[in-house]
Amino acid sequence: MGNRGMEDLIPLVNRLQEALSTVGQSCSLHLPQIAVVGGQSAGKSSVLENFVGRDFLPRGSGIVTRRPLILQLLNSSAEYGEFFHCKGRKFTDFGDIRREIESETRRLTGSNKGISPVPITLKIYSPHVLNLTLVDLPGITKVPVGDQPADIEYQIRDIIMQYICKENCLILAVTPANTDLANSDALKLAKDVDPQGQRTIGVITKLDLMDKGTDAKEILENRLLPLRRGYIGIVNRSQKDIDGNKDIMTALESERDFFMSHPAYKHIAERMGTPYLQRILNQQLTNHIREALPAFRSHLQSQLLALNRKAEEYRKFSPDDASRRTKTLLQLVQRLAVDFEKLIEGSGDKVDTVTLSGGARINQIFHERFPNELVKIESDERKLRQEINYAIRNIHGVRTGLFTPDMAFEAIVKKQITSLKGPCIKFIDMVSQELITTVYQCISKLSAFPQLREETERIIITEIREQENKCRDQVLLLIDIQLAYINTKHEDFIGFTNSQQVNSQSNMNSSVQIARNQVIQKGWLTISNIGIMKGGAKEFWFILSTESLSWYKDGEEKEKKYMLPLDNLKLRDVEKSFMSSKFVFAIFNTELRNVYKDYKCLELACNSQEELDSWKASLLRAGVYPERDAAEEQENGAQTFTDPQLERQVETIRNLVDSYMSIIYKTVRDLMPKTIMHLMINSVKEFISSELLAQLYALGECSALMDESPEQKQHREEVLRKHSALKEALTVIGEISTSTFTTPLPPPVDSSWIQHQSSTHPKNSATAGRPVIRGHAPPAPSVNPSGPNSSSDGLQQLTGQHNRVTTSVPRRQPPAIPGVK
């Protein structure tokens, strides 16, 4: 016998689940758990059996359900049971299911009334049920028996609370009619977690066992001790009926006859009995589904919209059509050319807000990293003057020179120009590597066709390497051209006459001549070497100008913390610590003075290598040069010459070299980006847009190039299948919306008659006068109410019910455990 009340919903929900299960996504209309709560022998298990329509739960007197039974109903064409602890074994005889429950209970709890919070999970597959979860819980008891501990009442309460606290749980509060309803523990627990009564249904059992002359008419009419959803009376099979193998169909007929013939209940007989309880629960499921439908439909529509374009593209692609393969190849190469150009030119559709890439990285190399490399070779003033000194003296030989030799000027200038080759070659390598990274980023979209991707990568990388070699030769040629002729007639060159009038104190490398008080860079930096006792590392807003480094509390620049002059400051690198993600550099005073308060150096940290390079380049522009190694200092630390004439000649050559090299540096900084842009970047762009396709065709294997990878073939089929399934699911949702209706929630009633659980102890209890601490209940076991095909993420957040705030559950202290003498 099946639950016929579900028959209307089963076909529609099954169609919805079948449509979505074909793409590995569950219906996500997660139906509520139904938990049955009540005292021992209140008839809880009978309620569940009547709902399922099968006789399969253990029966007896006292506490029979000693472990929670999580019963997952799964719609299937066959009817059988399967336990979580016996995976793979199918129980087609429901008597065997009962015996297995009894055996598994005894295995963990023993045979002397012990209980355990570890649930037994049973899946029942049947064509007569919807996918939902029922929970049979241990009966509430107050007096321990057998192996039960002294706080048995509270342990059972903890087990029950694990389940009924969930907002997705419908509570059937079962109370026998022959007990005082006002003292019903089931209703008290339900009141604790559902004070508004929105998900609690009162179930009155054993109406046939009430004393003669008494009835529960006023309770069932919801006039005495009212509940928002009211009460439903049912008559279960007695133990004698069960022992006599009275089936559920016959029991339901006897229940109906009881209500129709009883003078107190016959006027409400249509609202009593197990079939009516089934209809109420079915309507609750319908309400739940309809509440979820708008958000669920919206979610499916958004997924369908996202798949429309790709599905249309995949429908047009035919692996066996040569013309389609050729057209796809052409489109992919054209898209690759467009994507590469957008990444280089900075006009991409998707803007990366996390890191620099493509053209932005190359721009940083042009204007920060390359000038930084040039400044490094300019910055060694002492070594330069020493080389000039040696050159002049070696040119004069044994004679004492009266005039400043121009050969010394030319020798020093040529050596300075030659030293540019290293930074320029490094510059080309950096740009080449960035181009290759950009190519990898673009061809990742060809992963659907492995051979095409491999050949495209090989051809483009080969072209980049060829252009890199051409660019390197051209740059070396430019440097050789500068070495071939020293143009002392250049309009910006100061000449010998003017060089002798230049005051050496005002001599500053022209590459860092910036207007006074000009701001060079602003940004956040962390002062990382402040001790914990003085506040620890702190982040400030730094401003670097041509004369000072200042920092403020924040970017508003109102509260200045300190201003550090740049005189006699040097820069050095700091190794990145193992535990830190920061990039650190330090500034210090060459005269060993304190830089900040009582600190000899200031360690400044930033968040990325790009920021570090930017700050170092800016400090070099401001005249803060890197520290040299001690060995280099010692090697270059020449003796002091006291010949005034020689010193004047060194100063003259120094000014001339400075003037001429400023011209060279300016020329190199201008020509290098232009040369690389012309010979490398533009050439590669032009090659990809006009030559790549021809080289791919020249391979003679165009058909093989367009062979899909197995992963891509599977992905294409999945996209098309999911697109079709989503359209089918939206059609089914429209049918559910038109074929079902929502029953409004009854208005609130005054349920203050239900007393909350007391948290006090009797004065004469063993715990009086001292607190007794109990830990929280363990978390509820995770149960997937939608069966094996359920999505792990689901859409529970889409339903209105799950926006409620979980009720705070009051707890009671356990009774004292009796002492043992």
C-alpha positions in Angstrom: 0.0 0.0 0.0 1.5 3.3 -1.0 0.9 6.8 0.2 -1.7 7.9 -2.4 -1.6 11.5 -1.2 1.7 12.0 -3.0 0.6 10.8 -6.4 -0.1 14.2 -7.8 3.3 15.7 -7.0 5.4 12.6 -7.7 5.2 12.7 -11.6 6.1 16.5 -11.8 8.9 16.4 -9.2 10.3 13.3 -10.7 10.3 14.8 -14.2 12.2 17.8 -12.7 14.7 15.7 -11.0 15.2 13.4 -13.9 15.8 16.4 -16.2 18.4 17.9 -14.0 20.0 14.6 -12.9 21.1 14.0 -16.5 23.6 16.9 -16.1 24.7 15.9 -12.6 22.6 18.6 -10.8 19.8 17.7 -8.4 16.4 19.4 -8.4 17.6 21.3 -5.3 14.1 21.7 -4.1 15.3 20.1 -0.8 12.1 18.8 0.8 11.8 19.2 4.6 12.8 16.6 7.1 9.9 15.2 9.2 10.9 14.4 12.8 8.6 12.5 15.1 9.0 13.6 18.7 7.2 12.1 21.7 7.4 10.1 24.9 8.1 6.4 25.1 5.4 4.2 23.6 3.5 7.3 22.3 3.1 5.7 18.9 5.9 7.5 17.0 7.0 4.6 14.9 3.5 3.7 13.9 3.0 7.3 12.6 6.1 6.9 10.4 5.0 3.4 9.2 1.6 4.7 8.2 3.2 7.6 6.4 5.5 5.2 4.4 2.9 2.6 4.0 5.0 -0.3 5.1 5.5 -2.3 8.4 9.2 -2.3 9.0 10.0 -0.7 12.4 10.8 -2.5 15.7 7.9 -2.7 18.2 7.6 -3.4 21.9 7.1 -1.9 25.3 9.4 0.6 27.0 12.2 2.3 25.0 12.4 0.5 21.6 14.0 3.3 19.5 17.3 3.7 21.1 19.2 5.2 18.2 17.9 7.9 15.8 16.7 6.4 12.6 17.3 8.6 9.5 14.9 7.3 6.9 15.6 8.6 3.4 12.7 8.0 1.0 13.9 7.9 -2.6 11.6 7.6 -5.6 12.5 4.5 -7.7 10.8 2.0 -9.9 11.8 -0.8 -7.6 10.9 -1.2 -3.9 13.7 -2.1 -1.5 15.7 -0.9 1.5 19.5 -0.2 1.9 21.4 0.6 5.0 24.4 2.9 5.2 26.3 0.4 7.2 25.5 -2.4 4.7 26.2 -0.7 1.4 25.5 -2.8 -1.6 23.1 -5.1 0.1 19.4 -4.7 -0.9 16.6 -5.6 1.5 13.5 -6.5 -0.4 11.8 -8.1 2.6 10.7 -5.4 5.1 10.8 -7.9 7.9 14.5 -8.3 7.3 14.8 -4.5 7.5 13.2 -4.6 11.0 15.5 -7.3 12.2 18.6 -5.4 10.8 17.5 -2.3 12.7 17.2 -4.3 15.9 20.6 -6.0 15.3 22.4 -2.7 14.5 20.9 -1.0 17.6 22.1 -3.8 19.9 25.6 -3.8 18.3 26.2 -0.2 19.5 24.0 0.1 22.6 23.8 -3.4 24.0 20.6 -5.2 24.9 19.9 -3.5 28.2 18.1 -0.3 27.2 21.2 1.8 26.5 20.9 4.7 23.9 23.3 6.2 21.4 23.3 9.5 19.4 24.9 7.7 16.4 22.1 7.4 13.8 21.1 4.4 11.7 20.7 5.6 8.1 18.1 3.6 6.0 17.2 4.4 2.4 13.9 3.1 1.2 13.4 3.1 -2.6 9.8 3.0 -3.7 7.7 4.2 -6.6 5.2 5.6 -4.1 7.3 8.2 -2.3 8.9 11.6 -2.9 12.5 12.3 -2.1 12.4 13.4 1.5 13.8 12.5 5.0 11.9 11.1 8.0 13.6 10.9 11.4 12.4 8.5 14.1 13.8 9.7 17.5 14.2 7.9 20.9 11.2 8.4 23.1 11.5 11.0 25.9 12.0 9.4 29.3 12.7 10.7 32.8 13.6 7.6 34.8 16.8 5.7 33.9 16.5 1.9 33.5 18.9 -0.8 32.8 22.2 0.5 31.5 20.9 4.0 31.0 22.8 6.9 32.7 21.4 9.1 35.4 21.0 12.0 32.9 19.2 9.9 30.3 16.5 12.6 30.0 19.0 15.2 28.9 20.9 12.9 26.6 17.7 12.1 24.7 16.8 15.8 24.7 20.2 16.6 23.1 19.7 13.9 20.4 16.2 15.3 19.6 17.5 18.9 19.5 20.1 18.0 16.9 17.3 17.5 14.4 14.4 19.7 15.4 16.5 22.9 15.6 16.8 22.9 11.8 14.5 25.4 10.1 13.9 22.7 7.4 12.5 20.2 9.9 8.7 19.7 10.3 8.0 18.6 13.8 5.3 16.0 14.6 4.8 16.3 18.3 3.1 13.0 19.3 1.2 12.8 22.6 -1.0 9.9 23.7 -4.6 10.9 24.4 -4.5 9.1 27.8 -1.9 11.5 29.3 -2.0 15.2 30.4 -1.5 17.2 27.2 -0.4 20.3 29.2 2.6 18.4 30.4 3.6 17.0 27.0 7.3 16.9 26.6 7.1 16.8 22.9 5.1 20.0 22.7 7.5 21.7 25.2 10.5 20.8 23.0 8.8 22.0 19.9 7.9 25.3 21.6 11.6 25.8 22.5 12.7 25.7 18.9 9.5 26.8 17.1 7.9 29.5 19.3 5.7 30.7 16.5 4.3 27.3 15.8 5.0 27.5 12.1 6.4 24.0 11.7 4.8 22.1 14.6 1.8 19.8 14.1 0.2 18.1 17.2 -0.5 14.4 16.8 -2.8 12.7 19.3 -2.5 9.0 19.5 -4.3 6.2 21.4 -7.7 7.9 21.3 -9.2 4.4 21.5 -7.6 3.8 24.8 -9.1 6.7 26.7 -11.2 6.0 29.8 -14.9 5.6 29.1 -16.8 8.8 29.4 -13.8 10.9 28.4 -12.7 12.2 25.1 -10.3 14.7 23.4 -12.9 16.6 21.5 -11.9 20.1 22.7 -8.2 19.4 22.1 -8.8 18.1 18.5 -11.0 21.1 17.8 -8.1 23.2 18.8 -10.2 25.1 21.5 -8.4 23.7 24.5 -4.6 24.1 24.6 -4.5 25.4 21.0 -1.7 25.1 18.5 -1.2 27.2 15.4 -1.4 24.2 13.1 -3.9 22.4 15.3 -4.0 18.7 16.2 -4.7 15.6 14.2 -6.0 12.4 16.0 -4.9 9.0 14.8 -5.5 5.4 15.9 -2.5 3.1 15.5 -2.5 -0.7 15.6 -2.3 -2.2 19.1 0.5 -4.6 20.0 -2.1 -7.4 19.7 -2.9 -6.2 16.1 0.8 -6.2 15.3 1.4 -9.6 16.8 -1.6 -10.8 14.8 0.0 -9.4 11.6 -2.8 -6.9 11.0 -1.7 -5.1 7.8 -1.8 -1.3 7.5 -4.6 -1.2 5.0 -6.9 -3.0 7.4 -5.7 -0.8 10.3 -6.6 2.4 8.3 -10.1 1.0 7.7 -10.5 0.4 11.4 -9.2 3.9 12.2 -11.8 5.4 9.8 -14.6 3.4 11.3 -13.5 4.5 14.8 -13.8 8.2 14.0 -17.0 7.9 12.0 -18.7 6.0 14.7 -17.4 7.9 17.8 -20.0 10.4 18.9 -17.4 13.0 20.0 -15.3 12.8 16.8 -17.7 12.0 13.9 -18.3 15.7 13.1 -14.6 16.2 12.6 -13.8 12.7 11.2 -12.7 14.2 7.8 -9.9 16.1 9.7 -8.8 13.0 11.6 -6.8 9.9 10.9 -3.6 8.9 9.1 -4.8 9.8 5.6 -5.5 13.3 6.7 -2.1 13.6 8.3 -0.6 12.5 5.1 -2.5 15.1 3.2 -1.4 17.8 5.6 2.3 16.8 5.2 1.9 16.6 1.4 0.5 20.1 1.4 3.4 21.2 3.5 5.7 19.7 0.8 3.7 21.5 -1.9 4.0 24.8 0.0 7.7 24.3 0.3 8.2 23.6 -3.4 6.1 26.6 -4.4 8.0 28.9 -2.1 11.2 27.8 -3.7 10.0 28.0 -7.3 10.5 31.7 -8.1 14.1 31.8 -6.9 14.8 28.4 -8.3 13.3 29.4 -11.7 15.4 32.5 -11.7 18.5 30.5 -10.9 17.8 28.1 -13.8 17.1 30.9 -16.2 20.4 32.6 -15.3 22.2 29.4 -16.0 20.3 28.9 -19.2 21.2 32.4 -20.3 24.9 31.9 -19.6 24.9 28.7 -21.7 22.9 30.0 -24.6 25.8 31.5 -26.6 28.2 28.5 -26.0 25.4 26.0 -26.7 24.7 27.8 -30.0 28.4 27.7 -30.9 28.7 24.0 -30.1 25.6 23.1 -32.1 27.2 24.7 -35.2 30.5 22.8 -34.7 30.5 19.4 -36.4 33.7 17.4 -35.9 33.1 15.5 -39.2 32.4 18.5 -41.4 35.7 19.7 -43.1 34.3 23.1 -43.9 33.2 23.7 -40.3 36.6 22.7 -39.0 38.3 25.1 -41.4 35.9 27.9 -40.4 36.5 27.2 -36.7 40.3 27.3 -37.3 40.0 30.6 -39.0 37.9 32.0 -36.2 40.2 30.8 -33.5 43.3 32.3 -35.1 41.5 35.6 -35.6 40.3 35.6 -32.0 43.9 34.9 -30.9 45.2 37.9 -32.8 42.5 40.1 -31.4 43.1 38.9 -27.8 46.9 39.4 -28.1 46.5 42.9 -29.4 44.0 43.8 -26.7 46.4 42.5 -24.0 49.3 44.5 -25.4 47.3 47.7 -26.2 45.3 47.6 -23.0 41.9 47.7 -24.5 40.7 44.2 -23.4 37.1 43.5 -22.6 38.0 42.0 -19.2 40.2 44.2 -17.1 42.5 42.5 -14.6 42.2 44.2 -11.2 44.6 41.9 -9.4 47.9 42.0 -11.2 49.6 43.8 -14.1 49.8 41.8 -17.3 50.5 42.2 -21.0 51.1 45.8 -22.1 51.0 47.2 -18.6 53.9 44.9 -17.6 55.9 46.0 -20.6 55.1 49.6 -19.9 56.5 49.1 -16.4 59.7 47.5 -17.9 60.0 50.5 -20.2 59.7 53.3 -17.6 60.6 51.8 -14.3 62.8 48.7 -14.5 65.0 49.8 -17.4 65.7 53.3 -16.0 66.4 51.7 -12.7 69.1 49.5 -14.4 70.6 52.6 -16.0 70.7 54.6 -12.8 72.6 51.7 -11.1 75.5 52.0 -13.5 75.5 55.8 -13.2 75.6 56.0 -9.5 79.2 55.1 -8.6 80.7 58.5 -8.3 83.9 57.6 -6.5 84.8 54.8 -9.0 84.2 57.2 -11.9 86.5 59.9 -10.5 89.2 57.3 -9.8 89.0 56.0 -13.4 89.4 59.5 -14.7 92.4 60.0 -12.4 94.1 56.9 -13.7 93.3 57.7 -17.3 94.8 61.2 -17.1 98.0 60.0 -15.4 98.4 57.0 -17.8 98.0 59.3 -20.8 100.7 61.7 -19.4 103.1 58.9 -18.6 106.4 60.0 -17.1 105.7 63.6 -18.1 103.7 66.0 -16.1 100.8 67.3 -18.2 100.0 71.0 -18.3 96.7 70.6 -20.2 93.7 68.3 -19.7 93.9 65.5 -22.2 90.9 64.9 -24.4 91.9 61.3 -24.8 91.0 60.7 -21.1 87.5 62.1 -21.8 87.0 59.8 -24.8 88.3 56.7 -23.0 86.0 57.2 -20.1 83.0 58.0 -22.3 83.5 54.9 -24.4 83.8 52.7 -21.3 80.6 54.3 -19.9 78.8 53.7 -23.2 80.0 50.1 -23.4 78.6 49.4 -19.9 75.1 50.1 -21.4 75.1 46.8 -23.3 74.3 44.7 -20.2 71.2 46.7 -19.1 70.0 46.9 -22.7 70.3 43.1 -23.3 68.6 42.5 -19.9 65.9 44.9 -21.0 65.3 42.9 -24.2 65.1 39.6 -22.3 62.5 41.0 -19.9 60.3 42.2 -22.7 60.7 38.9 -24.6 59.7 36.9 -21.5 56.6 39.1 -21.0 55.6 38.6 -24.6 55.8 34.9 -24.2 53.8 35.1 -21.0 51.1 37.1 -22.9 51.1 34.5 -25.7 50.6 31.7 -23.2 47.7 33.6 -21.7 46.0 33.9 -25.1 46.6 30.4 -26.4 45.1 28.9 -23.3 41.8 29.4 -25.0 42.9 26.8 -27.6 43.1 24.0 -25.0 40.1 22.4 -26.7 42.3 21.5 -29.6 45.7 20.2 -28.2 47.5 19.8 -31.5 46.5 23.3 -32.7 47.6 24.8 -29.4 50.9 23.0 -29.5 51.7 24.1 -33.1 50.5 27.6 -32.5 52.7 27.9 -29.4 55.7 26.6 -31.2 55.3 28.9 -34.2 54.7 32.1 -32.2 57.5 31.4 -29.7 59.9 30.7 -32.6 58.9 34.1 -34.1 59.4 35.9 -30.8 62.9 34.4 -30.5 63.8 35.4 -34.0 62.6 39.0 -33.4 64.5 39.0 -30.1 67.7 38.2 -31.9 67.1 40.9 -34.5 66.3 43.4 -31.8 69.4 42.4 -29.8 71.6 42.9 -32.9 70.0 46.2 -33.6 70.5 47.5 -30.0 74.1 46.4 -30.0 74.5 48.2 -33.3 73.1 51.4 -31.8 75.6 51.2 -29.0 78.4 50.6 -31.5 77.3 53.6 -33.4 77.5 55.7 -30.3 81.0 54.3 -29.7 82.1 55.1 -33.3 82.0 58.8 -33.0 82.0 61.0 -29.9 80.1 64.1 -31.0 81.5 66.9 -28.9 79.7 69.5 -31.1 76.3 68.3 -29.8 74.1 71.3 -28.9 73.6 69.9 -25.4 77.2 69.2 -24.7 78.9 71.9 -22.4 82.4 71.8 -23.9 85.8 72.3 -22.3 85.3 76.0 -21.6 82.0 75.7 -19.8 83.1 72.6 -17.9 85.8 74.4 -16.0 83.2 77.0 -14.8 80.8 74.4 -13.5 80.8 74.2 -9.7 81.4 70.6 -8.6 79.1 71.1 -5.6 76.1 71.6 -7.9 77.1 68.7 -10.2 74.2 66.2 -10.2 73.7 63.4 -12.7 71.4 64.8 -15.3 69.3 61.6 -15.3 68.0 62.6 -11.8 67.8 66.3 -12.2 64.2 67.0 -11.2 62.6 70.3 -10.3 62.9 71.2 -6.6 60.2 69.9 -4.3 58.6 67.9 -7.1 56.7 64.9 -5.8 58.0 61.7 -7.4 55.8 59.0 -5.8 53.1 58.4 -3.3 51.8 55.2 -1.7 51.4 52.9 1.3 54.4 51.4 3.0 54.9 49.6 6.2 57.7 50.5 8.6 58.6 46.9 9.6 61.5 47.3 12.0 59.8 49.0 14.9 59.8 46.9 18.0 56.7 45.5 19.5 57.2 47.5 22.7 57.0 50.7 20.6 53.9 49.7 18.7 55.2 47.2 16.1 55.0 47.4 12.4 52.6 50.1 11.1 51.4 51.2 7.7 51.7 54.8 6.7 51.1 57.0 3.6 54.5 57.9 2.1 55.3 60.8 -0.1 58.7 60.9 -1.9 59.8 64.3 -3.3 63.2 65.5 -4.7 64.3 66.6 -1.2 62.6 64.5 1.4 60.7 61.3 2.3 57.6 62.1 4.4 54.9 59.9 5.8 51.4 60.6 7.1 48.8 58.7 9.1 46.6 58.2 6.1 46.0 59.2 2.5 44.3 62.5 3.4 47.8 63.9 4.2 46.6 65.9 7.2 48.6 64.4 10.0 52.3 64.3 9.2 54.3 61.8 11.2 57.8 62.6 10.1 59.8 64.2 7.3 63.2 62.6 6.4 65.7 64.7 4.3 67.3 62.7 1.5 70.8 64.0 2.1 73.4 61.2 2.6 70.8 58.5 2.3 71.5 55.2 0.7 69.3 52.2 -0.3 69.9 48.5 0.3 67.9 45.3 -0.2 66.5 43.3 2.7 66.0 39.6 2.4 62.4 38.4 2.5 61.7 36.5 5.7 60.4 33.0 5.6 57.1 33.8 7.4 56.4 37.2 5.7 54.7 37.9 2.3 56.1 41.5 2.2 58.9 42.8 0.0 61.3 44.9 2.0 64.1 47.5 1.4 66.0 49.7 3.8 67.3 53.3 3.7 70.2 54.4 6.0 72.5 57.4 6.5 76.1 57.0 5.1 77.4 59.1 8.0 76.0 56.5 10.5 73.5 59.0 11.9 70.0 57.9 13.1 67.5 58.0 10.3 64.4 58.0 12.4 64.3 58.5 16.1 66.9 56.1 17.5 66.9 53.8 14.4 70.0 53.6 12.3 68.0 52.4 9.3 64.4 52.4 8.2 63.0 49.1 6.8 60.1 49.7 4.5 57.8 46.9 3.3 55.4 46.8 0.3 53.0 44.1 -0.9 54.4 43.1 -4.3 57.6 43.0 -6.4 56.1 45.6 -8.7 55.7 48.1 -5.9 59.2 47.3 -4.7 60.7 48.0 -8.2 58.6 51.2 -8.5 59.8 52.6 -5.1 63.5 51.7 -5.8 63.3 53.4 -9.2 61.7 56.5 -7.7 64.4 56.7 -4.9 67.1 56.4 -7.6 65.5 59.3 -9.4 65.6 61.3 -6.2 69.3 60.6 -5.8 69.1 57.8 -3.2 71.5 55.2 -4.6 72.1 51.6 -3.7 74.7 50.6 -1.2 77.9 49.0 -2.6 79.5 45.9 -1.2 82.3 46.4 1.4 84.8 44.5 -0.8 84.0 46.8 -3.7 84.4 49.8 -1.6 87.8 48.6 -0.4 88.9 47.7 -4.0 87.8 51.1 -5.3 88.9 53.1 -2.4 91.9 54.8 -4.1 94.4 56.9 -2.3 93.9 60.6 -2.1 96.0 62.7 -4.5 97.1 66.0 -3.4 98.1 67.5 -6.8 95.8 70.5 -7.3 96.3 70.6 -11.0 95.4 66.9 -11.3 92.3 67.5 -9.2 91.2 70.3 -11.5 91.8 68.1 -14.6 89.7 65.3 -13.0 86.9 67.7 -12.2 87.0 69.0 -15.8 86.8 65.5 -17.3 84.1 64.6 -14.8 81.9 67.4 -15.9 82.5 66.7 -19.5 81.7 63.0 -19.1 78.6 63.9 -17.0 77.4 66.2 -19.8 78.0 63.8 -22.6 76.7 60.7 -20.9 73.5 62.6 -20.0 73.0 62.9 -23.8 73.7 59.2 -24.2 71.3 58.2 -21.4 68.6 60.4 -22.8 69.1 58.9 -26.2 69.1 55.3 -25.0 66.1 55.7 -22.8 64.2 57.1 -25.8 65.5 54.7 -28.5 65.3 51.4 -26.6 61.5 51.3 -26.1 61.0 52.4 -29.7 63.4 49.8 -31.0 61.8 47.0 -29.1 58.3 48.2 -29.9 59.1 48.3 -33.6 61.3 45.1 -34.0 59.6 42.9 -31.4 56.1 43.8 -30.3 54.7 45.2 -33.5 56.4 42.6 -35.6 54.9 39.8 -33.4 51.5 41.4 -33.5 51.7 41.6 -37.3 52.9 38.0 -37.6 50.0 36.6 -35.5 47.4 38.6 -37.5 48.7 37.9 -41.0 51.3 35.1 -41.1 50.2 32.6 -38.4 47.3 31.2 -40.3 49.4 30.7 -43.4 52.1 28.8 -41.4 49.5 26.6 -39.9 48.1 25.7 -43.3 51.7 25.1 -44.5 51.9 22.2 -42.0 49.6 20.3 -44.3 47.7 18.8 -41.4 44.8 21.2 -40.9 42.3 18.4 -40.3 44.4 16.9 -37.6 44.9 20.3 -36.0 41.2 20.6 -35.3 40.9 17.2 -33.5 39.1 17.8 -30.2 40.6 16.6 -27.0 38.6 14.0 -25.1 37.9 16.5 -22.4 36.6 19.1 -24.8 34.4 16.6 -26.5 32.9 15.6 -23.2 32.6 19.3 -22.2 30.7 20.1 -25.5 28.3 17.2 -25.0 27.7 18.2 -21.4 27.0 21.8 -22.3 24.4 20.8 -24.9 22.9 18.2 -22.6 22.7 20.7 -19.7 21.2 23.4 -22.0 18.5 21.0 -23.1 17.9 19.8 -19.5 17.5 23.4 -18.2 14.9 24.1 -20.8 13.0 21.0 -19.9 13.2 21.8 -16.2 11.8 25.3 -16.7 8.9 23.8 -18.6 8.2 21.4 -15.7 8.4 24.3 -13.2 5.7 26.0 -15.2 3.5 22.9 -14.9 4.1 22.7 -11.2 3.1 26.4 -10.8 -0.2 25.9 -12.6 -1.2 22.5 -11.2 -0.6 23.1 -7.5 -1.7 25.6 -5.0 -0.4 27.0 -1.6 -2.4 26.6 1.6 -1.9 29.7 3.8 -0.4 29.3 7.2 -3.1 29.4 10.0 -3.1 32.6 12.1 -1.1 32.6 15.3 -2.8 31.3 18.5 -2.0 31.8 22.2 0.3 28.9 23.0 1.5 30.3 26.3 0.0 27.3 28.0 3.0 25.3 26.9 5.5 25.8 29.6 9.2 26.2 28.6 11.6 23.7 30.0 12.6 24.8 33.5 16.3 25.5 34.2 16.1 25.2 38.0 16.9 22.4 40.3 15.1 21.3 43.4 16.5 22.7 46.5 17.3 19.3 47.9 19.0 18.0 44.7 22.6 17.0 44.8 23.5 19.9 42.4 21.9 22.6 44.6 24.3 25.4 45.4 26.9 24.6 42.7 26.8 24.9 38.9 26.7 21.8 36.8 28.2 22.4 33.3 27.1 20.4 30.3 28.7 20.7 26.9 26.7 21.5 23.8 24.9 18.8 21.9 27.0 17.3 19.1 26.3 18.6 15.6 23.5 16.9 13.7 24.7 14.3 11.2 24.7 15.6 7.6 21.8 14.1 5.7 21.2 14.6 2.0 17.5 14.7 1.6 17.5 14.6 -2.2 19.2 11.2 -2.6 22.4 10.1 -4.3 22.1 12.6 -7.2 21.8 15.6 -4.9 24.1 18.6 -5.6 26.5 19.2 -2.8 26.0 22.9 -2.9 22.3 22.9 -3.5 20.0 25.9 -3.5 18.8 25.9 0.1 19.6 29.5 0.4 17.1 30.3 -2.3 14.1 29.4 -0.3 12.4 31.9 2.0 12.4 29.5 4.9 16.1 29.4 5.2 16.3 33.1 5.9 14.9 32.7 9.3 17.2 33.0 12.3 17.7 29.8 14.1 16.0 29.8 17.5 18.3 29.8 20.5 17.5 26.6 22.4 17.4 26.9 26.2 19.1 24.1 28.0 18.6 22.5 31.4 21.2 21.3 33.8 21.5 17.5 34.2 20.6 15.8 37.4 23.4 14.8 39.7 24.9 11.3 39.2 24.4 9.3 42.3 27.5 8.8 44.3 28.9 5.2 44.7 29.7 4.1 48.3 
